[in-house]
Amino acid sequence: MSGVRTRPHGAGEAGAGGWEPRMGQMTKMARTSNLEFGGPLGALVLVALLPCSVLYLLLACRTEAASVLNNPLPQLDLSQLWDPAALILVLAWFALQSVLYLLPLGKVTQGMPLRDGTRLSYRINGLHALVITALLTAVGVVCGLPLAHVHDCCVQLACVCILTSFALSVLLYARSLCVSEVALAPGGNSGNPIYDFFIGHELNPRIGNFDLKYFCELRPGLIGWEAVLTTMDIVNDGFGFMLAFGDLTWVPFTYSLQAHFLVSHPQELSPTGAVAITLLNALGYYIFRSANSQKNTFRRNPGDPTVAGLETIPTATGRQLLVSGWWGLVRHPNYLGDLIMALAWSLPCGLDHALPYFYVVYFTALLIHREARDEHLCRRKYGSAWSTYCGRVPYRIFPYLY
């Protein structure tokens, strides 16, 4: 959700945050006046609604009808919600990923400029963590590791992750009350504790060199996504319940709903269908990856030979907006690729059930909402230059449609 899990934003520019950083200069942090998600009341509703939604979807997958309209709660046994072994499993997973995060593997790179002009360092080793995790899993399977147990106790695992998300969010908000003003998030400084708890009050909470937001964004639920340092999540959004719950609960349990559905409701897929779906997913990944790579390369080094020939629009801030390449096709080509992949991941479930297409429907609504957030930030930041860009690139996500 921009709320519960997000993707890179855009127009190929260097970020639509709430300030223009200048080394050695810093103005007083203004209170957040543009409240999203319905303000404090909307935030409170989402804090209650989102965990219930995760459990409802998982339980519905386990019913014979597998329908979002077939209430699974009357069949609920409380033993389905809690198992101490699930808590141990989740903590062991977090511990493993924390160790891999701290290993001196991969390169160290700098994030985007902060409000005071400084940059944080990040170790990029998600691919290493993914490979090591896969190898350890393979060894475990050879040694008799019962991977089927992950599916069997999926609801209990979700309950543990929900509680973990709440606990982490409370600690993050309590910590944010003690940090300096420069460490606060531009979007989560409203002064209302409910809203700031949800959006995230502190921008980049760290324990030593361990960046809590960066770790949760990339490891427990989404290993290997590395083109993240220039996204709205890192640059603008604080780390609160919105991202903590999204990273630790929403992404791992709703984005994998199709696989959960197929275990109990297997579908036949012809070789031709399998090839077509694979090619569709590859197309989506190519668009997603190419667009993000083009954007990140341009932001970090506009003179790089791969992007130096792209057409740009100058802005009053001194930044440039890409208006050719992928970013001349639509304003958010990365979103387009993401949605194509989401559809490909759902198609193996067949067309007889709507439940496994929850991800596609939700993700479309999420990215349209996220695009609107980005549109507002960019228009406020770039003014007439953004209007010029929108005139040159009229379609937001879907060419010739939207």
KOLRO-479374 format. One record per residue (C-alpha): x, y, z; residue in three letters. Coordinates in steps of 0.1 Angstrom, whole numbers, plus 5000, padded with zeros to 4 digits. Layout:
<lonus>
+------+------+------+-----+
:    u :    v :    w :  aa :
+------+------+------+-----+
:    X :    Y :    Z : Ala :
...
+------+------+------+-----+
</lonus>
This chain:
<lonus>
+------+------+------+-----+
:    u :    v :    w :  aa :
+------+------+------+-----+
: 5000 : 5000 : 5000 : Met :
: 5016 : 5031 : 4997 : Ser :
: 5005 : 5021 : 5026 : Gly :
: 5013 : 4987 : 5026 : Val :
: 5039 : 4982 : 5002 : Arg :
: 5054 : 5004 : 4976 : Thr :
: 5074 : 5007 : 4946 : Arg :
: 5098 : 5033 : 4930 : Pro :
: 5083 : 5066 : 4920 : His :
: 5089 : 5090 : 4895 : Gly :
: 5094 : 5107 : 4862 : Ala :
: 5131 : 5097 : 4863 : Gly :
: 5139 : 5125 : 4887 : Glu :
: 5159 : 5124 : 4919 : Ala :
: 5131 : 5123 : 4943 : Gly :
: 5100 : 5142 : 4953 : Ala :
: 5107 : 5148 : 4990 : Gly :
: 5096 : 5177 : 5011 : Gly :
: 5128 : 5197 : 5009 : Trp :
: 5157 : 5206 : 4987 : Glu :
: 5188 : 5196 : 5006 : Pro :
: 5217 : 5220 : 5006 : Arg :
: 5249 : 5211 : 5023 : Met :
: 5254 : 5232 : 5054 : Gly :
: 5219 : 5247 : 5052 : Gln :
: 5188 : 5235 : 5071 : Met :
: 5155 : 5251 : 5077 : Thr :
: 5131 : 5243 : 5105 : Lys :
: 5110 : 5212 : 5098 : Met :
: 5074 : 5223 : 5091 : Ala :
: 5045 : 5204 : 5104 : Arg :
: 5029 : 5180 : 5079 : Thr :
: 4997 : 5197 : 5067 : Ser :
: 4987 : 5175 : 5038 : Asn :
: 4974 : 5144 : 5057 : Leu :
: 4968 : 5113 : 5036 : Glu :
: 4946 : 5082 : 5040 : Phe :
: 4918 : 5102 : 5056 : Gly :
: 4940 : 5117 : 5083 : Gly :
: 4941 : 5103 : 5119 : Pro :
: 4906 : 5086 : 5116 : Leu :
: 4916 : 5069 : 5083 : Gly :
: 4949 : 5058 : 5098 : Ala :
: 4931 : 5043 : 5128 : Leu :
: 4907 : 5024 : 5106 : Val :
: 4936 : 5010 : 5085 : Leu :
: 4955 : 4999 : 5116 : Val :
: 4925 : 4978 : 5126 : Ala :
: 4914 : 4968 : 5091 : Leu :
: 4946 : 4956 : 5075 : Leu :
: 4955 : 4928 : 5099 : Pro :
: 4919 : 4915 : 5097 : Cys :
: 4921 : 4915 : 5059 : Ser :
: 4952 : 4894 : 5059 : Val :
: 4937 : 4868 : 5082 : Leu :
: 4904 : 4868 : 5063 : Tyr :
: 4921 : 4862 : 5029 : Leu :
: 4943 : 4834 : 5042 : Leu :
: 4913 : 4816 : 5059 : Leu :
: 4892 : 4821 : 5028 : Ala :
: 4918 : 4803 : 5008 : Cys :
: 4915 : 4773 : 5030 : Arg :
: 4877 : 4769 : 5025 : Thr :
: 4863 : 4746 : 4998 : Glu :
: 4846 : 4775 : 4980 : Ala :
: 4877 : 4798 : 4982 : Ala :
: 4854 : 4828 : 4979 : Ser :
: 4859 : 4863 : 4993 : Val :
: 4821 : 4863 : 4999 : Leu :
: 4822 : 4830 : 5018 : Asn :
: 4828 : 4841 : 5054 : Asn :
: 4854 : 4816 : 5069 : Pro :
: 4851 : 4829 : 5104 : Leu :
: 4824 : 4804 : 5116 : Pro :
: 4848 : 4776 : 5108 : Gln :
: 4876 : 4793 : 5127 : Leu :
: 4893 : 4773 : 5154 : Asp :
: 4914 : 4795 : 5178 : Leu :
: 4942 : 4770 : 5176 : Ser :
: 4946 : 4781 : 5140 : Gln :
: 4957 : 4816 : 5152 : Leu :
: 4985 : 4808 : 5176 : Trp :
: 5014 : 4784 : 5178 : Asp :
: 5046 : 4790 : 5198 : Pro :
: 5065 : 4772 : 5171 : Ala :
: 5054 : 4798 : 5146 : Ala :
: 5069 : 4825 : 5169 : Leu :
: 5102 : 4807 : 5170 : Ile :
: 5102 : 4802 : 5133 : Leu :
: 5096 : 4839 : 5126 : Val :
: 5123 : 4850 : 5150 : Leu :
: 5147 : 4825 : 5135 : Ala :
: 5140 : 4839 : 5100 : Trp :
: 5145 : 4875 : 5112 : Phe :
: 5177 : 4865 : 5129 : Ala :
: 5191 : 4847 : 5099 : Leu :
: 5183 : 4877 : 5076 : Gln :
: 5198 : 4901 : 5101 : Ser :
: 5231 : 4881 : 5101 : Val :
: 5232 : 4881 : 5063 : Leu :
: 5224 : 4918 : 5063 : Tyr :
: 5255 : 4925 : 5084 : Leu :
: 5279 : 4903 : 5065 : Leu :
: 5307 : 4923 : 5047 : Pro :
: 5295 : 4913 : 5013 : Leu :
: 5285 : 4934 : 4983 : Gly :
: 5292 : 4971 : 4979 : Lys :
: 5285 : 5001 : 5001 : Val :
: 5267 : 5029 : 4984 : Thr :
: 5253 : 5063 : 4994 : Gln :
: 5217 : 5072 : 4997 : Gly :
: 5200 : 5103 : 4986 : Met :
: 5208 : 5136 : 5003 : Pro :
: 5191 : 5141 : 5037 : Leu :
: 5176 : 5173 : 5049 : Arg :
: 5210 : 5185 : 5062 : Asp :
: 5228 : 5176 : 5030 : Gly :
: 5244 : 5145 : 5044 : Thr :
: 5240 : 5110 : 5030 : Arg :
: 5236 : 5076 : 5047 : Leu :
: 5257 : 5046 : 5037 : Ser :
: 5239 : 5013 : 5027 : Tyr :
: 5254 : 4979 : 5021 : Arg :
: 5240 : 4964 : 4989 : Ile :
: 5241 : 4926 : 4995 : Asn :
: 5205 : 4915 : 4990 : Gly :
: 5214 : 4892 : 4961 : Leu :
: 5241 : 4875 : 4983 : His :
: 5214 : 4870 : 5010 : Ala :
: 5190 : 4855 : 4985 : Leu :
: 5216 : 4830 : 4972 : Val :
: 5228 : 4820 : 5007 : Ile :
: 5192 : 4816 : 5019 : Thr :
: 5184 : 4795 : 4988 : Ala :
: 5214 : 4773 : 4994 : Leu :
: 5206 : 4768 : 5031 : Leu :
: 5170 : 4759 : 5022 : Thr :
: 5182 : 4734 : 4996 : Ala :
: 5205 : 4718 : 5022 : Val :
: 5176 : 4718 : 5047 : Gly :
: 5154 : 4700 : 5022 : Val :
: 5180 : 4673 : 5016 : Val :
: 5183 : 4669 : 5053 : Cys :
: 5146 : 4664 : 5057 : Gly :
: 5134 : 4700 : 5065 : Leu :
: 5096 : 4699 : 5063 : Pro :
: 5089 : 4729 : 5041 : Leu :
: 5052 : 4720 : 5039 : Ala :
: 5050 : 4731 : 5075 : His :
: 5053 : 4767 : 5063 : Val :
: 5020 : 4764 : 5045 : His :
: 5003 : 4743 : 5072 : Asp :
: 5010 : 4770 : 5098 : Cys :
: 5007 : 4800 : 5075 : Cys :
: 4978 : 4816 : 5095 : Val :
: 4998 : 4812 : 5128 : Gln :
: 5028 : 4827 : 5111 : Leu :
: 5007 : 4857 : 5099 : Ala :
: 4994 : 4862 : 5135 : Cys :
: 5030 : 4863 : 5148 : Val :
: 5040 : 4888 : 5121 : Cys :
: 5010 : 4910 : 5128 : Ile :
: 5020 : 4911 : 5165 : Leu :
: 5056 : 4917 : 5155 : Thr :
: 5046 : 4946 : 5132 : Ser :
: 5026 : 4962 : 5161 : Phe :
: 5054 : 4958 : 5186 : Ala :
: 5080 : 4972 : 5162 : Leu :
: 5057 : 5002 : 5153 : Ser :
: 5052 : 5011 : 5190 : Val :
: 5090 : 5010 : 5196 : Leu :
: 5096 : 5030 : 5165 : Leu :
: 5072 : 5057 : 5175 : Tyr :
: 5085 : 5058 : 5211 : Ala :
: 5120 : 5062 : 5197 : Arg :
: 5110 : 5089 : 5173 : Ser :
: 5099 : 5111 : 5202 : Leu :
: 5135 : 5113 : 5214 : Cys :
: 5154 : 5121 : 5181 : Val :
: 5164 : 5155 : 5168 : Ser :
: 5141 : 5174 : 5144 : Glu :
: 5164 : 5167 : 5114 : Val :
: 5158 : 5130 : 5117 : Ala :
: 5120 : 5133 : 5113 : Leu :
: 5101 : 5124 : 5081 : Ala :
: 5086 : 5153 : 5061 : Pro :
: 5053 : 5133 : 5057 : Gly :
: 5050 : 5121 : 5093 : Gly :
: 5054 : 5152 : 5113 : Asn :
: 5018 : 5162 : 5118 : Ser :
: 5018 : 5164 : 5156 : Gly :
: 4989 : 5139 : 5158 : Asn :
: 5003 : 5107 : 5174 : Pro :
: 4978 : 5084 : 5156 : Ile :
: 4987 : 5097 : 5122 : Tyr :
: 5024 : 5099 : 5128 : Asp :
: 5024 : 5064 : 5143 : Phe :
: 5008 : 5051 : 5111 : Phe :
: 5028 : 5071 : 5085 : Ile :
: 5061 : 5070 : 5105 : Gly :
: 5076 : 5099 : 5125 : His :
: 5113 : 5092 : 5121 : Glu :
: 5127 : 5090 : 5085 : Leu :
: 5156 : 5066 : 5089 : Asn :
: 5158 : 5049 : 5123 : Pro :
: 5191 : 5031 : 5129 : Arg :
: 5207 : 5011 : 5156 : Ile :
: 5244 : 5018 : 5149 : Gly :
: 5248 : 5009 : 5112 : Asn :
: 5217 : 4987 : 5112 : Phe :
: 5191 : 5006 : 5092 : Asp :
: 5157 : 4993 : 5104 : Leu :
: 5136 : 5006 : 5075 : Lys :
: 5161 : 4995 : 5048 : Tyr :
: 5163 : 4960 : 5064 : Phe :
: 5126 : 4955 : 5067 : Cys :
: 5120 : 4969 : 5032 : Glu :
: 5144 : 4944 : 5016 : Leu :
: 5149 : 4913 : 5037 : Arg :
: 5121 : 4896 : 5057 : Pro :
: 5094 : 4898 : 5030 : Gly :
: 5111 : 4909 : 4997 : Leu :
: 5147 : 4897 : 4995 : Ile :
: 5167 : 4910 : 4966 : Gly :
: 5149 : 4942 : 4956 : Trp :
: 5179 : 4966 : 4955 : Glu :
: 5169 : 4996 : 4934 : Ala :
: 5152 : 5011 : 4965 : Val :
: 5174 : 5040 : 4977 : Leu :
: 5157 : 5066 : 4954 : Thr :
: 5121 : 5055 : 4961 : Thr :
: 5095 : 5074 : 4980 : Met :
: 5097 : 5047 : 5008 : Asp :
: 5133 : 5056 : 5016 : Ile :
: 5134 : 5093 : 5006 : Val :
: 5102 : 5107 : 5020 : Asn :
: 5081 : 5082 : 5041 : Asp :
: 5089 : 5077 : 5077 : Gly :
: 5092 : 5042 : 5092 : Phe :
: 5060 : 5035 : 5111 : Gly :
: 5031 : 5011 : 5110 : Phe :
: 5024 : 5017 : 5074 : Met :
: 5058 : 5003 : 5062 : Leu :
: 5065 : 4980 : 5091 : Ala :
: 5032 : 4961 : 5086 : Phe :
: 5035 : 4962 : 5049 : Gly :
: 5071 : 4948 : 5049 : Asp :
: 5066 : 4922 : 5076 : Leu :
: 5030 : 4910 : 5071 : Thr :
: 5011 : 4924 : 5041 : Trp :
: 5038 : 4916 : 5014 : Val :
: 5047 : 4881 : 5025 : Pro :
: 5011 : 4869 : 5031 : Phe :
: 4990 : 4887 : 5005 : Thr :
: 5015 : 4888 : 4976 : Tyr :
: 5018 : 4850 : 4979 : Ser :
: 4981 : 4844 : 4981 : Leu :
: 4981 : 4827 : 4947 : Gln :
: 5005 : 4800 : 4958 : Ala :
: 4985 : 4795 : 4990 : His :
: 4953 : 4792 : 4969 : Phe :
: 4969 : 4766 : 4946 : Leu :
: 4980 : 4743 : 4974 : Val :
: 4943 : 4736 : 4983 : Ser :
: 4928 : 4743 : 4948 : His :
: 4952 : 4730 : 4922 : Pro :
: 4946 : 4740 : 4886 : Gln :
: 4955 : 4724 : 4853 : Glu :
: 4977 : 4745 : 4830 : Leu :
: 4985 : 4736 : 4794 : Ser :
: 5021 : 4738 : 4782 : Pro :
: 5011 : 4766 : 4759 : Thr :
: 4995 : 4785 : 4787 : Gly :
: 5025 : 4780 : 4809 : Ala :
: 5048 : 4794 : 4782 : Val :
: 5025 : 4824 : 4776 : Ala :
: 5023 : 4832 : 4813 : Ile :
: 5061 : 4829 : 4817 : Thr :
: 5067 : 4852 : 4787 : Leu :
: 5042 : 4877 : 4801 : Leu :
: 5060 : 4877 : 4834 : Asn :
: 5094 : 4882 : 4817 : Ala :
: 5080 : 4911 : 4798 : Leu :
: 5067 : 4927 : 4830 : Gly :
: 5101 : 4921 : 4847 : Tyr :
: 5120 : 4936 : 4818 : Tyr :
: 5099 : 4968 : 4818 : Ile :
: 5101 : 4971 : 4856 : Phe :
: 5138 : 4964 : 4858 : Arg :
: 5148 : 4985 : 4828 : Ser :
: 5128 : 5015 : 4838 : Ala :
: 5141 : 5015 : 4874 : Asn :
: 5177 : 5010 : 4862 : Ser :
: 5174 : 5039 : 4837 : Gln :
: 5160 : 5061 : 4864 : Lys :
: 5186 : 5052 : 4890 : Asn :
: 5215 : 5055 : 4866 : Thr :
: 5202 : 5090 : 4856 : Phe :
: 5198 : 5101 : 4891 : Arg :
: 5233 : 5091 : 4902 : Arg :
: 5252 : 5100 : 4871 : Asn :
: 5234 : 5119 : 4843 : Pro :
: 5266 : 5117 : 4822 : Gly :
: 5265 : 5079 : 4821 : Asp :
: 5267 : 5068 : 4784 : Pro :
: 5235 : 5047 : 4788 : Thr :
: 5214 : 5078 : 4797 : Val :
: 5235 : 5107 : 4785 : Ala :
: 5215 : 5109 : 4752 : Gly :
: 5181 : 5110 : 4768 : Leu :
: 5160 : 5142 : 4765 : Glu :
: 5153 : 5161 : 4797 : Thr :
: 5133 : 5191 : 4810 : Ile :
: 5151 : 5215 : 4834 : Pro :
: 5134 : 5225 : 4866 : Thr :
: 5138 : 5255 : 4889 : Ala :
: 5155 : 5233 : 4915 : Thr :
: 5184 : 5225 : 4891 : Gly :
: 5172 : 5189 : 4887 : Arg :
: 5162 : 5174 : 4853 : Gln :
: 5131 : 5154 : 4844 : Leu :
: 5135 : 5126 : 4820 : Leu :
: 5112 : 5129 : 4790 : Val :
: 5124 : 5101 : 4768 : Ser :
: 5134 : 5065 : 4771 : Gly :
: 5110 : 5045 : 4793 : Trp :
: 5100 : 5077 : 4811 : Trp :
: 5088 : 5093 : 4779 : Gly :
: 5064 : 5064 : 4773 : Leu :
: 5044 : 5068 : 4805 : Val :
: 5051 : 5087 : 4838 : Arg :
: 5055 : 5054 : 4857 : His :
: 5067 : 5026 : 4834 : Pro :
: 5079 : 5007 : 4865 : Asn :
: 5043 : 5005 : 4877 : Tyr :
: 5033 : 4992 : 4843 : Leu :
: 5059 : 4964 : 4846 : Gly :
: 5048 : 4956 : 4881 : Asp :
: 5012 : 4952 : 4872 : Leu :
: 5020 : 4930 : 4842 : Ile :
: 5040 : 4907 : 4866 : Met :
: 5011 : 4908 : 4891 : Ala :
: 4987 : 4895 : 4865 : Leu :
: 5012 : 4868 : 4854 : Ala :
: 5015 : 4856 : 4889 : Trp :
: 4977 : 4852 : 4893 : Ser :
: 4968 : 4836 : 4859 : Leu :
: 4980 : 4801 : 4869 : Pro :
: 4951 : 4801 : 4894 : Cys :
: 4926 : 4800 : 4865 : Gly :
: 4896 : 4821 : 4859 : Leu :
: 4870 : 4804 : 4881 : Asp :
: 4879 : 4822 : 4914 : His :
: 4883 : 4859 : 4921 : Ala :
: 4902 : 4854 : 4954 : Leu :
: 4937 : 4848 : 4938 : Pro :
: 4932 : 4880 : 4918 : Tyr :
: 4930 : 4900 : 4949 : Phe :
: 4967 : 4910 : 4945 : Tyr :
: 4961 : 4924 : 4909 : Val :
: 4930 : 4944 : 4920 : Val :
: 4947 : 4957 : 4952 : Tyr :
: 4980 : 4964 : 4935 : Phe :
: 4963 : 4984 : 4907 : Thr :
: 4944 : 5005 : 4933 : Ala :
: 4976 : 5009 : 4953 : Leu :
: 4997 : 5021 : 4923 : Leu :
: 4970 : 5045 : 4911 : Ile :
: 4968 : 5060 : 4946 : His :
: 5006 : 5061 : 4948 : Arg :
: 5008 : 5078 : 4914 : Glu :
: 4984 : 5105 : 4927 : Ala :
: 5006 : 5110 : 4958 : Arg :
: 5037 : 5114 : 4936 : Asp :
: 5018 : 5137 : 4912 : Glu :
: 5009 : 5160 : 4941 : His :
: 5045 : 5161 : 4954 : Leu :
: 5061 : 5167 : 4920 : Cys :
: 5036 : 5194 : 4910 : Arg :
: 5043 : 5212 : 4943 : Arg :
: 5080 : 5209 : 4939 : Lys :
: 5085 : 5215 : 4901 : Tyr :
: 5055 : 5237 : 4892 : Gly :
: 5055 : 5247 : 4856 : Ser :
: 5083 : 5222 : 4847 : Ala :
: 5060 : 5194 : 4859 : Trp :
: 5031 : 5207 : 4838 : Ser :
: 5054 : 5207 : 4808 : Thr :
: 5064 : 5172 : 4815 : Tyr :
: 5028 : 5160 : 4819 : Cys :
: 5020 : 5177 : 4785 : Gly :
: 5048 : 5157 : 4769 : Arg :
: 5039 : 5125 : 4787 : Val :
: 5002 : 5125 : 4791 : Pro :
: 4997 : 5088 : 4802 : Tyr :
: 5004 : 5080 : 4838 : Arg :
: 5007 : 5042 : 4839 : Ile :
: 4989 : 5025 : 4810 : Phe :
: 4998 : 5038 : 4775 : Pro :
: 4967 : 5052 : 4757 : Tyr :
: 4945 : 5043 : 4786 : Leu :
: 4955 : 5061 : 4818 : Tyr :
+------+------+------+-----+
</lonus>
